[in-house]
Amino acid sequence: MASHRKWSPTGTRIAGIRTPALATAALTSVALLSQTANAAPSADSKPSIEEVEKKVDDLYHQAEAATEKYNATREKTAQQRKRVDSLLDDVAQRTEKLNTARDELGSFAAAQYRTGASAPDTATLLLADNPQDYFDQTQLMSRLTSRQKVAVDDYITEQAATTKKRAEASQSLQT
């Protein structure tokens, strides 16, 4: 049972010799492989005045082109924003009309619900006290029915137009 023995590192002598040798080799390679840096660039790499002026002109042209592109994009964005605002205003107006038409249809439906289902036309004519009153009432109901039909048609038209404008506004926002 060797577990109670004190552990002694092996190779201490070899590791002690190896460390200074590696440090010396590293320092020597750094000294031999490094190049000296010049304090000032050589006279050959100095650009001429014409080259500097040409470079400055090129940079001015690049800046001018970038500025024009920025201004064009900003103008396009402003126009797009106006268009989207106009479309959103139109959608709001159409939605208001749609809500008004929906309220009108609701009142027609409530009135029809309150009156209940009517008897067939033949039975109503036979049971009427005066046939002229029946025909007057039929004429009135016909006008009310056509008014309701117009209201339903208006509602459907407004709903389709509002949906189209909403899609158009959404499309404009995405571009």
TORVO-714384 format. One line per field, with one value per atom (N, C-alpha, C, O, CB): residue in three letters; atom name; x, y, z. Coordinates in steps of 0.02 Angstrom, whole numbers, plus 50000, padded with zeros to 5 digits. Glycine has a CB too. Layout:
<nodes>
residuo = [ALA ...]
atomo = [CA ...]
X = [X ...]
Y = [Y ...]
Z = [Z ...]
</nodes>
This chain:
<nodes>
residuo = [MET MET MET MET MET ALA ALA ALA ALA ALA SER SER SER SER SER HIS HIS HIS HIS HIS ARG ARG ARG ARG ARG LYS LYS LYS LYS LYS TRP TRP TRP TRP TRP SER SER SER SER SER PRO PRO PRO PRO PRO THR THR THR THR THR GLY GLY GLY GLY GLY THR THR THR THR THR ARG ARG ARG ARG ARG ILE ILE ILE ILE ILE ALA ALA ALA ALA ALA GLY GLY GLY GLY GLY ILE ILE ILE ILE ILE ARG ARG ARG ARG ARG THR THR THR THR THR PRO PRO PRO PRO PRO ALA ALA ALA ALA ALA LEU LEU LEU LEU LEU ALA ALA ALA ALA ALA THR THR THR THR THR ALA ALA ALA ALA ALA ALA ALA ALA ALA ALA LEU LEU LEU LEU LEU THR THR THR THR THR SER SER SER SER SER VAL VAL VAL VAL VAL ALA ALA ALA ALA ALA LEU LEU LEU LEU LEU LEU LEU LEU LEU LEU SER SER SER SER SER GLN GLN GLN GLN GLN THR THR THR THR THR ALA ALA ALA ALA ALA ASN ASN ASN ASN ASN ALA ALA ALA ALA ALA ALA ALA ALA ALA ALA PRO PRO PRO PRO PRO SER SER SER SER SER ALA ALA ALA ALA ALA ASP ASP ASP ASP ASP SER SER SER SER SER LYS LYS LYS LYS LYS PRO PRO PRO PRO PRO SER SER SER SER SER ILE ILE ILE ILE ILE GLU GLU GLU GLU GLU GLU GLU GLU GLU GLU VAL VAL VAL VAL VAL GLU GLU GLU GLU GLU LYS LYS LYS LYS LYS LYS LYS LYS LYS LYS VAL VAL VAL VAL VAL ASP ASP ASP ASP ASP ASP ASP ASP ASP ASP LEU LEU LEU LEU LEU TYR TYR TYR TYR TYR HIS HIS HIS HIS HIS GLN GLN GLN GLN GLN ALA ALA ALA ALA ALA GLU GLU GLU GLU GLU ALA ALA ALA ALA ALA ALA ALA ALA ALA ALA THR THR THR THR THR GLU GLU GLU GLU GLU LYS LYS LYS LYS LYS TYR TYR TYR TYR TYR ASN ASN ASN ASN ASN ALA ALA ALA ALA ALA THR THR THR THR THR ARG ARG ARG ARG ARG GLU GLU GLU GLU GLU LYS LYS LYS LYS LYS THR THR THR THR THR ALA ALA ALA ALA ALA GLN GLN GLN GLN GLN GLN GLN GLN GLN GLN ARG ARG ARG ARG ARG LYS LYS LYS LYS LYS ARG ARG ARG ARG ARG VAL VAL VAL VAL VAL ASP ASP ASP ASP ASP SER SER SER SER SER LEU LEU LEU LEU LEU LEU LEU LEU LEU LEU ASP ASP ASP ASP ASP ASP ASP ASP ASP ASP VAL VAL VAL VAL VAL ALA ALA ALA ALA ALA GLN GLN GLN GLN GLN ARG ARG ARG ARG ARG THR THR THR THR THR GLU GLU GLU GLU GLU LYS LYS LYS LYS LYS LEU LEU LEU LEU LEU ASN ASN ASN ASN ASN THR THR THR THR THR ALA ALA ALA ALA ALA ARG ARG ARG ARG ARG ASP ASP ASP ASP ASP GLU GLU GLU GLU GLU LEU LEU LEU LEU LEU GLY GLY GLY GLY GLY SER SER SER SER SER PHE PHE PHE PHE PHE ALA ALA ALA ALA ALA ALA ALA ALA ALA ALA ALA ALA ALA ALA ALA GLN GLN GLN GLN GLN TYR TYR TYR TYR TYR ARG ARG ARG ARG ARG THR THR THR THR THR GLY GLY GLY GLY GLY ALA ALA ALA ALA ALA SER SER SER SER SER ALA ALA ALA ALA ALA PRO PRO PRO PRO PRO ASP ASP ASP ASP ASP THR THR THR THR THR ALA ALA ALA ALA ALA THR THR THR THR THR LEU LEU LEU LEU LEU LEU LEU LEU LEU LEU LEU LEU LEU LEU LEU ALA ALA ALA ALA ALA ASP ASP ASP ASP ASP ASN ASN ASN ASN ASN PRO PRO PRO PRO PRO GLN GLN GLN GLN GLN ASP ASP ASP ASP ASP TYR TYR TYR TYR TYR PHE PHE PHE PHE PHE ASP ASP ASP ASP ASP GLN GLN GLN GLN GLN THR THR THR THR THR GLN GLN GLN GLN GLN LEU LEU LEU LEU LEU MET MET MET MET MET SER SER SER SER SER ARG ARG ARG ARG ARG LEU LEU LEU LEU LEU THR THR THR THR THR SER SER SER SER SER ARG ARG ARG ARG ARG GLN GLN GLN GLN GLN LYS LYS LYS LYS LYS VAL VAL VAL VAL VAL ALA ALA ALA ALA ALA VAL VAL VAL VAL VAL ASP ASP ASP ASP ASP ASP ASP ASP ASP ASP TYR TYR TYR TYR TYR ILE ILE ILE ILE ILE THR THR THR THR THR GLU GLU GLU GLU GLU GLN GLN GLN GLN GLN ALA ALA ALA ALA ALA ALA ALA ALA ALA ALA THR THR THR THR THR THR THR THR THR THR LYS LYS LYS LYS LYS LYS LYS LYS LYS LYS ARG ARG ARG ARG ARG ALA ALA ALA ALA ALA GLU GLU GLU GLU GLU ALA ALA ALA ALA ALA SER SER SER SER SER GLN GLN GLN GLN GLN SER SER SER SER SER LEU LEU LEU LEU LEU GLN GLN GLN GLN GLN THR THR THR THR THR]
atomo = [N CA C O CB N CA C O CB N CA C O CB N CA C O CB N CA C O CB N CA C O CB N CA C O CB N CA C O CB N CA C O CB N CA C O CB N CA C O CB N CA C O CB N CA C O CB N CA C O CB N CA C O CB N CA C O CB N CA C O CB N CA C O CB N CA C O CB N CA C O CB N CA C O CB N CA C O CB N CA C O CB N CA C O CB N CA C O CB N CA C O CB N CA C O CB N CA C O CB N CA C O CB N CA C O CB N CA C O CB N CA C O CB N CA C O CB N CA C O CB N CA C O CB N CA C O CB N CA C O CB N CA C O CB N CA C O CB N CA C O CB N CA C O CB N CA C O CB N CA C O CB N CA C O CB N CA C O CB N CA C O CB N CA C O CB N CA C O CB N CA C O CB N CA C O CB N CA C O CB N CA C O CB N CA C O CB N CA C O CB N CA C O CB N CA C O CB N CA C O CB N CA C O CB N CA C O CB N CA C O CB N CA C O CB N CA C O CB N CA C O CB N CA C O CB N CA C O CB N CA C O CB N CA C O CB N CA C O CB N CA C O CB N CA C O CB N CA C O CB N CA C O CB N CA C O CB N CA C O CB N CA C O CB N CA C O CB N CA C O CB N CA C O CB N CA C O CB N CA C O CB N CA C O CB N CA C O CB N CA C O CB N CA C O CB N CA C O CB N CA C O CB N CA C O CB N CA C O CB N CA C O CB N CA C O CB N CA C O CB N CA C O CB N CA C O CB N CA C O CB N CA C O CB N CA C O CB N CA C O CB N CA C O CB N CA C O CB N CA C O CB N CA C O CB N CA C O CB N CA C O CB N CA C O CB N CA C O CB N CA C O CB N CA C O CB N CA C O CB N CA C O CB N CA C O CB N CA C O CB N CA C O CB N CA C O CB N CA C O CB N CA C O CB N CA C O CB N CA C O CB N CA C O CB N CA C O CB N CA C O CB N CA C O CB N CA C O CB N CA C O CB N CA C O CB N CA C O CB N CA C O CB N CA C O CB N CA C O CB N CA C O CB N CA C O CB N CA C O CB N CA C O CB N CA C O CB N CA C O CB N CA C O CB N CA C O CB N CA C O CB N CA C O CB N CA C O CB N CA C O CB N CA C O CB N CA C O CB N CA C O CB N CA C O CB N CA C O CB N CA C O CB N CA C O CB N CA C O CB N CA C O CB N CA C O CB N CA C O CB N CA C O CB N CA C O CB N CA C O CB N CA C O CB N CA C O CB N CA C O CB N CA C O CB N CA C O CB N CA C O CB N CA C O CB N CA C O CB N CA C O CB N CA C O CB N CA C O CB N CA C O CB N CA C O CB N CA C O CB N CA C O CB N CA C O CB N CA C O CB N CA C O CB N CA C O CB N CA C O CB N CA C O CB]
X = [50041 50000 50044 50073 49952 50047 50092 50055 50086 50124 49993 49955 49978 49965 49882 50011 50033 50101 50123 50036 50133 50198 50192 50140 50234 50243 50246 50264 50309 50297 50230 50241 50301 50306 50178 50346 50404 50403 50399 50471 50408 50406 50467 50523 50399 50456 50511 50527 50483 50495 50587 50607 50617 50616 50556 50625 50635 50699 50702 50636 50748 50812 50809 50840 50865 50771 50765 50723 50741 50734 50668 50626 50663 50653 50562 50706 50745 50794 50809 50781 50819 50867 50829 50854 50912 50772 50734 50708 50709 50677 50686 50656 50704 50685 50631 50765 50811 50829 50839 50874 50834 50851 50796 50810 50865 50733 50677 50673 50659 50611 50686 50684 50738 50727 50691 50798 50853 50837 50850 50918 50809 50792 50739 50742 50768 50690 50637 50664 50647 50582 50706 50735 50780 50781 50774 50818 50862 50822 50839 50908 50769 50728 50694 50688 50676 50672 50641 50691 50676 50611 50752 50803 50825 50837 50863 50831 50854 50801 50816 50880 50739 50686 50652 50618 50635 50660 50627 50666 50727 50621 50628 50659 50657 50613 50624 50703 50704 50656 50650 50775 50623 50576 50611 50649 50513 50596 50624 50584 50523 50625 50618 50584 50544 50491 50635 50568 50534 50530 50575 50570 50475 50471 50524 50549 50401 50540 50592 50565 50505 50616 50609 50591 50552 50515 50652 50560 50526 50451 50413 50556 50429 50358 50319 50259 50350 50349 50315 50278 50309 50366 50209 50172 50184 50201 50096 50175 50185 50123 50071 50199 50129 50073 50015 49957 50096 50031 49978 49939 49878 50008 49975 49941 49895 49839 49992 49920 49879 49818 49763 49921 49827 49770 49719 49659 49794 49744 49700 49661 49601 49740 49695 49662 49608 49553 49714 49624 49576 49516 49459 49609 49528 49473 49429 49367 49500 49460 49421 49378 49320 49468 49407 49369 49311 49257 49415 49322 49268 49212 49153 49295 49230 49180 49141 49080 49213 49175 49141 49093 49036 49192 49116 49073 49013 48957 49113 49023 48968 48917 48857 48995 48942 48896 48857 48797 48936 48891 48857 48804 48750 48907 48821 48773 48712 48656 48807 48723 48667 48623 48562 48693 48654 48616 48575 48517 48663 48606 48571 48511 48457 48619 48522 48468 48411 48353 48495 48429 48377 48337 48276 48408 48371 48337 48293 48237 48389 48318 48279 48216 48163 48322 48223 48165 48114 48054 48187 48140 48096 48060 48000 48137 48095 48064 48010 47957 48117 48022 47972 47910 47854 48001 47920 47863 47824 47763 47887 47861 47829 47789 47734 47882 47817 47783 47718 47667 47829 47720 47660 47607 47548 47676 47630 47584 47551 47491 47620 47592 47565 47517 47464 47622 47534 47489 47423 47369 47521 47426 47365 47324 47263 47383 47357 47321 47289 47233 47368 47326 47298 47239 47191 47353 47242 47185 47125 47068 47202 47137 47083 47053 46993 47109 47096 47072 47030 46978 47132 47051 47012 46943 46893 47050 46940 46876 46831 46772 46887 46861 46821 46797 46741 46863 46838 46818 46760 46714 46877 46761 46706 46642 46588 46723 46647 46588 46563 46503 46605 46610 46592 46555 46506 46656 46579 46545 46475 46429 46586 46468 46401 46354 46297 46407 46379 46338 46320 46264 46375 46367 46354 46300 46256 46419 46303 46251 46182 46132 46269 46180 46117 46089 46029 46126 46133 46110 46085 46038 46167 46118 46097 46028 45987 46146 46013 45946 45893 45838 45945 45910 45863 45850 45793 45890 45903 45895 45853 45812 45963 45865 45826 45753 45709 45855 45739 45669 45635 45577 45666 45671 45641 45629 45580 45687 45674 45666 45605 45567 45730 45596 45539 45472 45424 45545 45469 45406 45391 45333 45407 45442 45432 45419 45420 45374 45409 45396 45325 45279 45409 45317 45250 45216 45248 45254 45151 45112 45123 45145 45036 45109 45116 45072 45020 45098 45093 45058 44984 44941 45092 44969 44899 44856 44800 44896 44881 44843 44833 44780 44877 44883 44878 44825 44786 44946 44825 44776 44705 44660 44790 44695 44629 44605 44545 44628 44651 44632 44630 44608 44680 44651 44652 44582 44538 44694 44570 44504 44493 44437 44499 44546 44540 44598 44656 44542 44583 44637 44684 44743 44607 44659 44702 44755 44813 44661 44736 44785 44840 44898 44750 44819 44868 44918 44978 44832 44893 44938 44983 45041 44898 44957 44998 45054 45112 44954 45035 45084 45136 45195 45049 45115 45161 45210 45270 45123 45184 45227 45278 45337 45184 45256 45302 45355 45414 45262 45335 45383 45432 45491 45346 45408 45452 45506 45565 45412 45485 45534 45583 45643 45498 45557 45602 45651 45710 45561 45625 45668 45722 45780 45627 45703 45754 45805 45864 45721 45781 45827 45875 45935 45788 45849 45892 45943 46001 45850 45920 45966 46021 46079 45927 46003 46054 46103 46163 46020 46076 46120 46168 46227 46078 46143 46186 46238 46297 46143 46217 46264 46318 46377 46227 46297 46345 46395 46455 46309 46368 46412 46463 46522 46370 46441 46487 46539 46598 46448 46517 46564 46616 46675 46526 46593 46639 46687 46746 46599 46661 46704 46759 46817 46663 46742 46792 46843 46903 46758 46819 46864 46911 46970 46824 46884 46925 46978 47035 46882 46959 47007 47062 47121 46973 47043 47092 47140 47201 47057 47114 47156 47202 47260 47112 47177 47220 47277 47334 47179 47263 47315 47366 47426 47285 47341 47385 47430 47489 47343 47401 47441 47492 47549 47395 47472 47519 47576 47634 47483 47560 47610 47658 47719 47577 47632 47675 47721 47778 47632 47697 47740 47797 47851 47699 47786 47837 47892 47948 47807 47877 47928 47967 48012 47897]
Y = [49942 50000 50061 50081 49999 50089 50146 50212 50264 50142 50212 50274 50318 50379 50258 50290 50331 50363 50404 50289 50346 50375 50447 50466 50333 50485 50555 50555 50519 50596 50595 50597 50642 50697 50623 50618 50659 50666 50616 50627 50727 50737 50708 50715 50811 50677 50649 50697 50732 50579 50700 50742 50814 50858 50739 50829 50897 50926 50984 50901 50886 50908 50924 50972 50854 50885 50897 50959 50999 50835 50969 51028 51091 51143 51022 51088 51146 51167 51227 51131 51121 51138 51160 51203 51077 51133 51147 51219 51249 51098 51247 51313 51368 51408 51328 51372 51425 51415 51465 51425 51354 51342 51367 51397 51267 51356 51379 51455 51485 51350 51486 51559 51589 51639 51583 51560 51585 51578 51623 51548 51522 51510 51559 51585 51437 51573 51620 51690 51724 51620 51712 51780 51786 51838 51797 51734 51736 51740 51778 51674 51701 51703 51770 51794 51647 51800 51866 51917 51959 51887 51914 51962 51953 52003 51956 51892 51880 51892 51915 51809 51876 51880 51948 51962 51828 51990 52055 52102 52098 52085 52147 52196 52263 52277 52199 52304 52371 52415 52409 52401 52459 52506 52571 52596 52516 52600 52665 52719 52715 52677 52770 52824 52867 52892 52867 52875 52916 52877 52838 52984 52885 52850 52875 52931 52858 52832 52850 52904 52913 52789 52937 52992 52966 53004 53029 52903 52875 52868 52873 52807 52856 52845 52909 52906 52800 52966 53030 53048 53053 53086 53057 53072 53144 53188 53061 53153 53220 53263 53237 53217 53328 53374 53358 53362 53447 53341 53324 53262 53260 53313 53212 53152 53167 53142 53098 53210 53229 53268 53255 53270 53315 53354 53308 53317 53408 53260 53213 53171 53159 53167 53149 53109 53151 53126 53083 53214 53258 53270 53269 53326 53282 53291 53229 53234 53307 53170 53108 53102 53083 53047 53120 53116 53166 53151 53129 53226 53275 53250 53258 53342 53218 53191 53135 53130 53165 53092 53039 53068 53044 52992 53119 53150 53184 53180 53202 53216 53249 53197 53208 53289 53142 53089 53060 53047 53033 53049 53022 53071 53051 53005 53136 53186 53189 53195 53255 53186 53187 53125 53130 53190 53069 53007 53013 52993 52946 53040 53050 53097 53083 53077 53154 53202 53172 53184 53264 53133 53101 53051 53047 53065 53013 52964 52999 52977 52919 53054 53092 53121 53121 53148 53146 53174 53119 53128 53209 53062 53005 52982 52965 52947 52981 52961 53010 52990 52956 53074 53125 53117 53122 53196 53105 53094 53032 53031 53089 52979 52916 52926 52900 52860 52965 52978 53016 53002 53017 53066 53104 53058 53062 53161 53014 52967 52921 52910 52925 52894 52849 52886 52860 52818 52948 52987 52999 52995 53054 53015 53026 52962 52963 53049 52906 52842 52825 52801 52785 52837 52823 52868 52846 52830 52931 52976 52951 52951 53048 52929 52902 52839 52830 52886 52797 52736 52754 52723 52691 52805 52826 52852 52836 52880 52892 52917 52860 52859 52968 52814 52758 52714 52687 52716 52706 52666 52700 52666 52656 52766 52803 52792 52781 52878 52796 52784 52712 52699 52797 52666 52596 52586 52549 52552 52619 52614 52644 52617 52649 52700 52731 52683 52675 52798 52654 52606 52546 52520 52584 52523 52466 52484 52443 52444 52544 52566 52569 52548 52635 52594 52597 52527 52515 52635 52481 52412 52382 52343 52369 52399 52375 52400 52363 52395 52463 52490 52456 52443 52566 52442 52405 52335 52312 52400 52302 52234 52236 52192 52202 52286 52291 52304 52276 52347 52348 52362 52300 52286 52419 52263 52202 52151 52114 52173 52148 52101 52119 52076 52099 52185 52207 52193 52174 52283 52200 52190 52116 52096 52224 52075 52003 51984 52026 51981 51920 51895 51913 51905 51818 51936 51955 51895 51847 52015 51900 51847 51850 51902 51855 51797 51798 51853 51871 51729 51878 51934 51918 51961 51952 51858 51841 51843 51869 51771 51816 51816 51887 51903 51772 51928 51997 52035 52074 52033 52023 52056 52034 52076 52041 51970 51945 51969 51980 51869 51978 51998 52074 52098 51968 52111 52184 52212 52187 52216 52265 52298 52335 52337 52347 52364 52403 52382 52389 52481 52357 52335 52392 52380 52305 52454 52510 52521 52536 52575 52512 52517 52464 52477 52510 52405 52351 52371 52363 52285 52397 52416 52474 52476 52434 52521 52577 52551 52572 52628 52505 52477 52437 52438 52433 52401 52362 52408 52394 52318 52463 52512 52541 52547 52569 52557 52584 52533 52550 52605 52471 52418 52407 52393 52353 52413 52405 52459 52446 52407 52522 52576 52566 52578 52644 52543 52530 52474 52477 52512 52423 52367 52390 52369 52311 52431 52455 52500 52500 52493 52539 52580 52537 52553 52627 52482 52436 52403 52394 52382 52387 52356 52404 52385 52334 52468 52519 52525 52531 52588 52523 52528 52468 52477 52532 52409 52350 52354 52339 52285 52376 52383 52435 52425 52404 52492 52543 52515 52528 52604 52476 52447 52400 52403 52408 52359 52311 52349 52331 52262 52401 52441 52476 52474 52494 52506 52540 52491 52506 52578 52433 52382 52361 52355 52321 52350 52330 52386 52373 52311 52448 52504 52514 52529 52569 52507 52515 52461 52474 52514 52400 52345 52357 52344 52278 52382 52397 52452 52446 52417 52505 52560 52538 52559 52620 52496 52470 52430 52436 52427 52388 52348 52393 52381 52298 52445 52493 52530 52539 52543 52551 52585 52538 52558 52613 52477 52427 52414 52408 52362 52410 52400 52459 52449 52390 52519 52579 52581 52604 52643 52558 52557 52507 52518 52541 52454 52403 52423 52398 52338 52468 52488 52547 52570 52504]
Z = [50000 50000 50000 50050 50059 49942 49933 49940 49928 49865 49960 49964 50021 50020 49971 50072 50129 50116 50157 50191 50063 50048 50024 49997 49995 50035 50012 49939 49917 50054 49901 49829 49816 49842 49791 49775 49756 49681 49645 49781 49657 49585 49551 49576 49568 49496 49458 49402 49378 49430 49381 49326 49347 49304 49272 49411 49433 49404 49386 49509 49402 49377 49303 49280 49391 49266 49195 49182 49139 49160 49219 49210 49229 49198 49251 49278 49299 49246 49241 49363 49208 49155 49092 49055 49139 49081 49020 49019 48966 49014 49074 49076 49055 49012 49146 49080 49056 48983 48947 49098 48960 48890 48844 48792 48878 48862 48821 48821 48770 48846 48878 48881 48838 48804 48954 48840 48799 48725 48686 48816 48705 48635 48612 48556 48625 48654 48635 48627 48578 48688 48672 48667 48606 48574 48730 48590 48533 48468 48423 48532 48463 48402 48393 48337 48403 48447 48442 48418 48376 48510 48446 48427 48355 48320 48474 48331 48264 48210 48155 48258 48226 48176 48172 48122 48189 48221 48218 48173 48167 48289 48141 48097 48131 48172 48028 48115 48144 48105 48044 48145 48140 48109 48096 48137 48152 48037 48021 48056 48062 47945 48079 48114 48066 48084 48151 48005 47956 47891 47875 47945 47853 47789 47741 47746 47758 47696 47648 47600 47595 47608 47567 47522 47462 47431 47500 47444 47386 47397 47349 47369 47459 47471 47482 47493 47531 47478 47488 47423 47370 47508 47427 47366 47343 47382 47377 47279 47251 47264 47284 47175 47254 47266 47219 47239 47257 47157 47109 47131 47125 47039 47157 47181 47240 47244 47200 47285 47343 47321 47345 47393 47274 47249 47214 47221 47201 47176 47141 47192 47184 47094 47245 47296 47332 47346 47347 47347 47380 47334 47358 47399 47269 47222 47219 47218 47152 47217 47217 47280 47276 47212 47336 47399 47399 47423 47459 47371 47366 47321 47336 47339 47265 47220 47254 47246 47155 47291 47327 47379 47387 47361 47415 47465 47432 47459 47506 47375 47340 47316 47322 47280 47288 47265 47324 47318 47228 47380 47438 47464 47485 47493 47464 47487 47441 47465 47490 47376 47328 47338 47335 47256 47348 47359 47424 47426 47362 47476 47539 47530 47555 47592 47496 47486 47445 47460 47451 47394 47353 47395 47389 47292 47436 47478 47530 47543 47514 47558 47606 47574 47604 47637 47513 47477 47461 47468 47413 47439 47423 47486 47484 47393 47542 47606 47626 47650 47661 47617 47634 47590 47615 47625 47525 47480 47500 47500 47407 47516 47536 47600 47608 47545 47647 47710 47697 47728 47758 47652 47635 47604 47620 47587 47560 47527 47579 47577 47474 47624 47675 47721 47738 47716 47740 47782 47746 47777 47801 47682 47642 47639 47648 47571 47628 47625 47692 47695 47603 47746 47812 47828 47860 47866 47807 47816 47777 47801 47794 47715 47673 47705 47705 47602 47732 47765 47826 47838 47786 47863 47922 47901 47933 47961 47847 47823 47799 47813 47767 47763 47737 47795 47792 47687 47845 47903 47938 47962 47951 47943 47973 47932 47961 47978 47866 47823 47832 47835 47749 47837 47847 47913 47916 47844 47965 48030 48027 48057 48084 47991 47983 47946 47966 47946 47892 47854 47897 47893 47790 47937 47981 48032 48047 48017 48059 48107 48074 48103 48136 48012 47975 47963 47970 47908 47943 47933 47999 48000 47904 48053 48118 48136 48165 48172 48120 48135 48091 48115 48124 48028 47985 48013 48015 47913 48035 48062 48126 48137 48075 48168 48230 48216 48248 48275 48167 48148 48121 48137 48096 48080 48052 48108 48106 47997 48156 48211 48253 48274 48254 48265 48305 48271 48304 48319 48204 48169 48161 48152 48101 48163 48156 48084 48040 48199 48073 48005 47985 48025 48001 47925 47902 47869 47849 47853 47864 47832 47757 47731 47849 47721 47648 47618 47646 47618 47561 47528 47515 47525 47463 47492 47476 47539 47537 47444 47593 47655 47681 47707 47709 47675 47698 47657 47684 47693 47591 47548 47566 47569 47474 47578 47594 47662 47672 47592 47709 47777 47786 47838 47827 47736 47743 47742 47706 47686 47782 47782 47717 47691 47841 47691 47630 47584 47603 47644 47524 47479 47460 47448 47416 47457 47441 47495 47479 47432 47559 47613 47605 47618 47682 47585 47575 47521 47530 47556 47464 47409 47429 47409 47346 47468 47493 47538 47534 47531 47582 47628 47590 47607 47681 47539 47498 47461 47457 47447 47436 47401 47450 47433 47371 47510 47561 47579 47585 47624 47588 47605 47548 47560 47621 47487 47429 47429 47417 47363 47444 47447 47505 47498 47455 47562 47619 47602 47620 47682 47568 47550 47501 47507 47520 47453 47405 47441 47424 47346 47490 47529 47569 47575 47576 47596 47633 47586 47604 47668 47526 47477 47459 47453 47414 47449 47434 47492 47482 47419 47553 47612 47615 47631 47676 47601 47601 47546 47557 47593 47487 47431 47448 47433 47367 47478 47498 47549 47546 47528 47595 47646 47615 47632 47698 47569 47536 47495 47496 47491 47460 47420 47464 47450 47379 47519 47565 47597 47606 47620 47614 47645 47596 47616 47667 47534 47484 47472 47468 47418 47467 47456 47516 47507 47443 47576 47636 47640 47657 47699 47624 47625 47573 47587 47611 47515 47463 47485 47475 47398 47515 47538 47594 47598 47561 47638 47693 47664 47686 47742 47615 47583 47548 47550 47533 47516 47481 47531 47518 47440 47587 47638 47668 47680 47693 47679 47706 47658 47678 47722 47594 47542 47539 47532 47473 47545 47544 47604 47599 47542 47661 47720 47713 47741 47782 47676 47669 47620 47625 47647 47574 47525 47548 47513 47459]
</nodes>
